């Protein structure tokens, strides 16, 4: 994905983050290539100004010379997710000192900078069930029940229901965006 204009970044956010914009999912990731780093930073700052009032934050988790990993998230949902049973144990195992969102995100950034792979606990920052994150780690990504936004090891029926909901949301949001609705109007407060 190449980007240089705000409406292109907006398109990627609609295409890849609609469930987060709709408050159906804690967070989403966008991994993309950029042409102009300063323009990308400006576009992200503008979108942050627009969406912060609706509970959405956008920040860079990792950047290379030509690509960036963008984290689009709901701070209130992330705070609740990081307090769920079992989450602190997983994060502590991977060296996190805090489940406070900003501190945990900073540690995640540090973990991402240490390797080209994704730290497996990243699923906890995306709203994935802790049982599925632990299942993924223990099974090394194999032996899952089903796969959608994430690999499922626990409640397959609930996960499949959520995957269907996320897909429907993305289709509707993309149709609405193409029809002229802005990302701001499509974002639930």
N, C-alpha and C positions, 0 to 999 in steps of 0.2 A: 504494500500500500504506500503510495507516494502522496505527500501532502504539502501544500504551501499556502492554501487559502482557508479562511475560517469555515466557509461552507463545506469544504472537503472534510475538515476535522469533524464538523457537525454531522456529516453523513456517516462517518465511521462511528461516531458516538451513538447515533440512532441505530445503525446496523448491528453494532456489537454490544451495546449497553442498554438497550430498551428496557429489559426487566429491572435494571437498577434505576433508571429514570422513573419507572412506574411503581417503584417501591415494592417490587416482587422479589428482589434479590439484593443482597448487601452491596455487592461490588462486581465490577467487570474489568477486564484487561484489554488494552489495545496495543498490539505490537506492530509498529509501522516504521516505514522508511520516510525520511523527510528530505526536502530539497534545501530549505532555508531554515536553519536552526533559530535564528532571531524571530522569524515570522511564526514559527511553531510556538515559541515561548509566548509571543504576543497573543496568538490565537487562544492558547491555553489560559492565559491570564484573563482575556475577555470572557471566555466561557465560564471561568471560575466566578467572575463578578456577576454574571447572569444567574448562575445556578446555585451559588452558595446560599442565597436566600431561600432556596427550596430544599436545602439539606444535602446538596451534592457537592463533593470536592473532587478536584482533578489534580493529580500530581504525577511527576515522573518518578518511576521506581528505579529505572536503569537506562543509561544512555550510552550509545557508542558514537562513532563518527557520523554515521548515516541513519541510525535507527534509534527508536525510543520505545520503552515499555511504559505505557500510560495507565495509571490506576484511577478509575472512576468509582467513587464510593459514597455511601451514606454513612456519615460519622455516627449518627445515633444507632443505626442498625449494627454497625461494626462494634460499637461499645457493648451492646447487648450480646452479640455473638461471642466476643472475647471473654464474657463472664459465664458462658454456658459450662455445665459440668464437663470435666475432662480436657477442656481447652488449655487451661493454665498448665496442666501436667505435660501436655505435648509441647507447648511453647517453652517451658522451663527446660525440657530435655534438649531442645535445640538452642539453648543459651539466651533466651529472652528473660529479662529481669522484670518486665512489667506487662500487664495486659491492658494498660491504658493505651488507647488507640494511637496517639501520636508517637509515643515511645516505641510501641510495638512496630509501627510502620517504619520508623527509623532503623530498627534492628533488622527488619525484613530487607530494607534497602542495602544494608551492610551485607547481609547474607547473599543477596543477589549479586553484589559486586565481587564476591569471593569466587564465583563460579559462573560458567556459561549455562548451567542447568538451572531449573527452577527448584528452589527448596520445597520439599514436599508439603511443608506446613502452610504454604501459600493458599491452599484450599480453605483454611480457616479464615483467611482475610477476604475470601470471595463468597462466604456464606454457605460453604459446603458442610454437610453434617460431620461432626467430629468422628463418628463411627466410620464413615466412608474415608475420611482422611487417614485415620489410623489403619483401616483395612488396606488402603492403597500402599501405605508404608510397609506394613507387615507382609503383604503379598507381592511387593515390588511391582505393582501395577498389573498383576495377573490375577486370574481366578475371580473376576468380578461378575456380578449378576447381570448387569446391563451397563450401558454407557451412553451418556448424553453430554451435558455440560461438564460432567465429571464421571468417574468410574464409581459404580454403586456396589457396596458390599453389605449394606444393611437393609433398609426399607425400600425394596424395589418398587412397590406400588406407588408409594408417595413420591419417589424420585421420578418415575415415569409421568406422574400427574404434573409435577413441577416442570419437567422438560417440555411437555405439551403446552403448558401455560406460557412458558418463556418463548417458545416458538411462535405461538399465536400472538403474543404481545409484540414481538419483533416484526411480524408481518403487518400488523395493524399500524404500528408506529411508522414503519417505512412507507406505507401507503399514505398516511396522514402527512408525513414530512414531504413526500413527493407532491402532494396536493397543496403544499404551501404553508403548513403549520410549522412554526419554529420549534427548535429544541426547548426553548423556554416554555412555550405553551404545552408541549408534550410532557414536561416534567411535573410529576406529582409533588406537591409540597408535603 
